[in-house]
Amino acid sequence: MIPMLGITGYSGSGKTTLLEKLLPHLAALGVRVAVIKHTHHDVQIDKPGKDTWRMKEAGASQVIMACEQRWALMTETSELADLSYLSQQFDPMLTDLVLVEGFKHEPIPKILLHRKAMTKPLPVLDEYVIALATDYDVDVEKVRLNLNEISAIAHFIYHWVNQQQNNGTTNK
C-alpha cells in the first residue's frame, strides 16, 4: 500500500492552504503525491445534460471520462467509501504518498494543525498524531512544526515517507 498521511485540524486551521503550498515543495523533493479530500458537501462533478451525467442517469454505477491530458473515474455510492478503499484507487507506479485532508477519526498517521487565533482549544494529541503544526510555541511530546515554514514541513514529510518506504511500513 501507498503510505497515507493525514492533515487534520479544525475548520479554518488552514488544511487546504497548507496542502496547496506543500505540493510543489514535495514535488521538488521528488515525492509523487496524491490527495484525498473529505467534504461534508454533496459535490457534483458532472453537469446535467453532459454525456457522463447521462450515462449515470441511465444506470451506470461508474463512468470514466478520458481525454489526452487526464482521466477521471466517477463512482456512485450510497455512503462514503472507506479510506483504505479510496487510497487503493491510486496507481502505486505514479504515487509515493497519499495526503489525506479530513478523515480525522481514521487510524492513520497525522499532522494536526492548530492556530493561536482559533477559539477552540488544542485537540487531544492521540497516538496517530506524529506532529503538531502551529503558528505559536507550545510544549508537547510530539514533533512541533512551524505552520509558516512550509519547506520545513515538506522536509519532515519527505523524511517520514522515506522512513516508511525503508521500513516497508504501510497503513492498514
C-alpha positions in Angstrom: 0.0 0.0 0.0 1.0 3.6 -0.6 1.7 5.4 2.7 -1.1 7.8 3.8 -0.6 10.8 6.0 -3.5 12.8 7.3 -3.6 16.6 7.5 -6.2 17.4 10.2 -7.4 20.3 12.2 -10.5 22.3 12.9 -12.2 24.2 10.1 -10.2 27.3 9.4 -6.9 25.9 10.6 -5.5 26.1 7.0 -5.5 22.4 5.9 -6.3 23.1 2.2 -3.9 26.1 2.1 -1.1 24.0 3.6 -1.7 21.2 1.1 -1.6 23.7 -1.8 1.7 25.1 -0.6 3.2 21.7 0.3 2.6 20.0 -3.1 5.2 22.0 -5.1 7.8 21.6 -2.3 7.2 17.8 -2.1 7.3 17.5 -5.9 10.7 19.4 -5.9 11.9 16.8 -3.4 10.8 14.0 -5.8 7.8 12.9 -3.8 4.8 12.0 -6.1 1.8 12.9 -4.1 -1.9 12.1 -4.5 -4.6 13.7 -2.3 -7.9 12.5 -0.9 -10.1 15.3 0.4 -13.2 14.7 2.5 -16.0 17.1 2.3 -19.4 17.3 4.0 -20.9 18.8 0.9 -22.7 16.9 -1.9 -20.1 17.5 -4.7 -21.3 17.3 -8.3 -18.6 16.8 -10.9 -21.0 16.1 -13.7 -23.3 18.6 -15.2 -26.9 17.8 -16.1 -27.1 17.0 -19.8 -23.4 16.1 -20.3 -22.6 12.7 -21.7 -21.2 11.3 -18.5 -24.2 12.6 -16.5 -26.5 11.0 -19.0 -24.7 7.6 -18.5 -25.0 7.9 -14.7 -28.7 8.8 -15.0 -29.2 5.8 -17.3 -27.9 3.5 -14.6 -24.1 3.3 -14.8 -22.6 2.8 -11.4 -19.2 4.0 -12.7 -18.2 6.3 -15.5 -14.7 7.1 -16.7 -14.2 10.3 -18.6 -10.9 10.5 -20.5 -9.0 12.9 -22.7 -5.4 13.1 -23.8 -4.3 15.1 -20.7 -6.2 13.2 -17.9 -8.9 10.8 -16.9 -11.4 10.7 -14.1 -13.5 7.9 -12.6 -16.8 8.9 -11.1 -18.5 6.3 -8.9 -22.0 6.5 -7.4 -22.2 5.3 -3.8 -24.9 5.2 -1.2 -22.4 6.2 1.5 -18.8 7.5 1.9 -16.3 5.0 0.7 -13.7 3.5 3.2 -10.5 5.5 3.2 -8.4 2.3 2.6 -10.5 1.6 -0.5 -10.2 5.1 -1.8 -6.4 5.1 -1.4 -6.2 1.8 -3.4 -7.6 3.6 -6.4 -4.3 5.4 -6.9 -1.7 3.9 -9.1 1.3 2.9 -7.0 3.6 3.4 -10.0 2.7 7.1 -10.0 2.3 7.8 -6.3 4.7 7.7 -3.3 2.4 9.3 -0.8 -1.3 9.9 -0.3 -2.1 13.1 1.7 -5.5 12.9 3.3 -7.4 16.1 4.2 -10.1 15.4 6.7 -11.0 11.8 7.8 -9.7 12.9 11.3 -11.0 9.8 13.0 -9.2 7.4 10.7 -6.4 5.4 12.3 -3.6 6.8 10.1 -0.5 8.9 10.9 -1.5 12.6 11.0 -0.1 16.1 11.2 -2.5 18.1 13.3 -2.8 21.9 12.6 -3.8 24.5 15.1 -3.6 28.3 15.1 -3.3 30.6 18.1 -6.2 32.8 16.9 -8.6 29.8 17.0 -11.2 29.9 19.6 -11.2 26.1 20.0 -8.5 24.7 22.3 -5.8 22.4 21.0 -7.3 19.0 20.5 -6.0 15.9 22.3 -3.0 14.5 20.5 -3.7 10.8 20.1 -1.3 8.1 19.2 -1.8 8.8 15.4 -0.6 12.4 15.6 3.0 12.3 14.6 3.5 16.0 14.5 1.7 19.2 15.5 1.9 22.2 13.2 1.2 25.5 14.9 1.8 29.2 14.4 2.7 29.6 18.1 5.1 27.9 20.6 3.6 25.0 22.5 5.3 22.4 24.7 4.1 19.0 23.5 5.6 15.5 23.4 5.2 15.3 19.7 7.3 16.9 16.9 6.2 20.6 16.7 6.4 22.2 13.2 6.0 25.9 12.5 2.9 26.2 10.3 4.5 29.1 8.5 7.6 27.2 7.5 6.3 25.2 4.5 9.8 24.0 3.4 10.4 22.5 6.9 7.1 20.7 6.9 7.8 19.4 3.4 11.2 18.1 4.6 9.6 16.4 7.6 7.1 14.7 5.3 9.9 13.7 2.9 11.9 12.0 5.7 8.7 10.4 7.0 7.9 8.9 3.6 11.5 7.6 3.2 11.3 6.0 6.6 8.0 4.3 5.7 9.5 3.0 2.4 12.7 1.9 4.1 10.9 0.1 6.9 8.3 -1.4 4.5 5.7 0.1 6.7 2.2 0.6 5.3 -1.1 1.9 6.7 -3.7 -0.7 7.5 
